[in-house]
Amino acid sequence: MRVLFYGLSTCGWCRKTKQFLDSNKVEYELIYVDHLTGDERQKVMSEVARHNPRRSFPTIVVDDTTVIIGFQEARLREVLDL
């Protein structure tokens, strides 16, 4: 299972999502969009927009098919089989 986590380093809901994933020992790739610049940032924001047109954070993409927007503990548990 591949879990991509797009977040902002200053976002409280992103911190809460990270704590949840860490405490449940979920392997994930975290991309702090606000740490990127230039073309790399534009590319990542295009990826986020493809999954979440509102471009809000956190945006979690599981296996490139399931998208969870915001901190939704119950939905995360369901999708990640926790």
KACOR-V115241 format. One record per backbone hydrogen bond with DSSP energy under -0.5 kcal/mol. NH is the residue of the N-H (numbers start at 1). CO is the residue of the C=O. If there is no record, write none. Layout:
# KACOR-V115241
nh:NH co:CO
nh:NH co:CO
This chain:
# KACOR-V115241
nh:3 co:1
nh:4 co:2
nh:4 co:61
nh:5 co:29
nh:6 co:4
nh:6 co:59
nh:7 co:5
nh:7 co:31
nh:11 co:8
nh:15 co:11
nh:16 co:12
nh:17 co:13
nh:18 co:14
nh:19 co:15
nh:20 co:16
nh:21 co:17
nh:22 co:18
nh:23 co:19
nh:24 co:20
nh:25 co:22
nh:26 co:21
nh:29 co:3
nh:30 co:28
nh:31 co:5
nh:31 co:29
nh:32 co:30
nh:33 co:7
nh:33 co:31
nh:34 co:7
nh:35 co:32
nh:36 co:33
nh:40 co:37
nh:41 co:37
nh:42 co:38
nh:43 co:39
nh:44 co:40
nh:45 co:41
nh:46 co:42
nh:47 co:43
nh:48 co:44
nh:49 co:45
nh:50 co:46
nh:51 co:47
nh:51 co:48
nh:52 co:48
nh:55 co:52
nh:58 co:6
nh:59 co:6
nh:60 co:68
nh:61 co:4
nh:62 co:60
nh:62 co:66
nh:63 co:2
nh:63 co:61
nh:65 co:62
nh:66 co:62
nh:68 co:60
nh:70 co:58
nh:70 co:68
nh:72 co:70
nh:76 co:72
nh:77 co:73
nh:78 co:74
nh:79 co:75
nh:80 co:76
nh:81 co:78
nh:82 co:77
